[in-house]
Amino acid sequence: MNLKTYSEPITGLDFQGLTDDRGNISIETAFNGVIRIAYNEASGTYTIPAYLLQHRPTMTLNECAAYLGVSKVRVSRMCSNGRLRAVKIRGSLVIDSASAESAKKEMVRDAD
């Protein structure tokens, strides 16, 4: 397997992936774990799994802090310790909305 750097054509973001001897690429994604993009040798194209193209609601650090009613520092810590699913893109935290909703329900349950 070879580690290569690719550019995503829509956003222009660079990412790294492992290619195998058949041209398939394995990539670790922010919220979907490791995915495999299959190469079709006959057509010379890649097949992207449909679930990767679905919209995933996210929020910024500020939005998440306001939603949870806590400080930005606390949200940052929750991201660091894995309580919130997040990734840094171009230096900014992008937080999975579903994990924020789950954390809020847990905070309300703990308060009762």
KEPA-496417 format. One line per field, with one value per residue (C-alpha): residue number from 0; residue in three letters; x, y, z. Coordinates in steps of 0.2 Angstrom, whole numbers, plus 2048, in hexadecimal, padded with zeros to 3 digits. Example, Ala and Ser with C-alpha at 12.3 -4.5 7.8 and 13.67 -1.06 7.14 Angstrom:
seq	c(0  1) .
type	c(ALA  SER) .
px	c(83E  844) .
py	c(7EA  7FB) .
pz	c(827  824) .
END
This chain:
seq	c(0  1  2  3  4  5  6  7  8  9  10  11  12  13  14  15  16  17  18  19  20  21  22  23  24  25  26  27  28  29  30  31  32  33  34  35  36  37  38  39  40  41  42  43  44  45  46  47  48  49  50  51  52  53  54  55  56  57  58  59  60  61  62  63  64  65  66  67  68  69  70  71  72  73  74  75  76  77  78  79  80  81  82  83  84  85  86  87  88  89  90  91  92  93  94  95  96  97  98  99  100  101  102  103  104  105  106  107  108  109  110  111) .
type	c(MET  ASN  LEU  LYS  THR  TYR  SER  GLU  PRO  ILE  THR  GLY  LEU  ASP  PHE  GLN  GLY  LEU  THR  ASP  ASP  ARG  GLY  ASN  ILE  SER  ILE  GLU  THR  ALA  PHE  ASN  GLY  VAL  ILE  ARG  ILE  ALA  TYR  ASN  GLU  ALA  SER  GLY  THR  TYR  THR  ILE  PRO  ALA  TYR  LEU  LEU  GLN  HIS  ARG  PRO  THR  MET  THR  LEU  ASN  GLU  CYS  ALA  ALA  TYR  LEU  GLY  VAL  SER  LYS  VAL  ARG  VAL  SER  ARG  MET  CYS  SER  ASN  GLY  ARG  LEU  ARG  ALA  VAL  LYS  ILE  ARG  GLY  SER  LEU  VAL  ILE  ASP  SER  ALA  SER  ALA  GLU  SER  ALA  LYS  LYS  GLU  MET  VAL  ARG  ASP  ALA  ASP) .
px	c(800  806  801  7FC  7F5  7E6  7DB  7C9  7C2  7B3  7BB  7CD  7D2  7E1  7E0  7EA  7E5  7ED  7ED  7EE  7F4  7E3  7E1  7D5  7D7  7D4  7D1  7CD  7BF  7BA  7A9  7A8  7B8  7C3  7BA  7C0  7BE  7BD  7C6  7BE  7CC  7C1  7B9  7C8  7BD  7BA  7AA  7A6  79A  78A  789  798  78E  780  77F  786  780  78E  791  79F  7A7  79D  78D  790  794  784  77A  781  781  794  7A4  7AE  7BC  7B1  7AB  7BD  7C1  7B2  7B8  7CA  7C4  7B8  7A8  7A4  7A8  7B2  7C0  7CB  7C9  7D4  7D7  7C5  7BB  7AD  7A1  795  784  77E  78B  787  775  77A  785  777  76B  778  77B  769  767  776  76E  75E) .
py	c(800  812  821  82F  841  845  855  854  85D  866  86D  86D  865  859  848  839  827  816  80E  7FC  7F2  7F3  806  806  814  812  823  827  833  840  838  827  81F  816  814  80C  814  806  809  802  7FD  7FA  80C  815  81C  81B  816  821  81A  823  826  831  83D  83F  84F  84E  85C  864  873  87F  881  890  888  879  883  88D  87D  874  883  881  88B  888  882  874  86F  86F  863  858  856  852  844  83D  841  84C  846  853  857  866  86C  87B  87E  87F  872  86A  861  853  859  848  846  857  852  842  84C  858  84A  842  853  855  843  846  856  84D) .
pz	c(800  7FC  805  7F9  7FA  7F0  7EE  7EF  7E0  7E7  7F7  7F2  803  802  80A  80C  807  806  7F4  7F1  7E2  7DA  7DB  7E9  7F6  809  812  824  824  832  837  82D  832  825  814  804  7F3  7E6  7D6  7C6  7BA  7AB  7AC  7B5  7C2  7D5  7DD  7EC  7F9  7F9  80C  80A  7FF  80C  816  827  833  83C  847  84B  85C  860  85A  865  874  873  86F  87E  88A  88E  88A  87A  885  88C  87A  874  883  87F  86D  873  87F  872  87A  86A  859  850  844  840  82F  82A  83C  841  84B  842  84E  849  84E  853  860  867  868  871  87D  881  885  891  899  89C  8A3  8AF  8B5  8BA) .
END
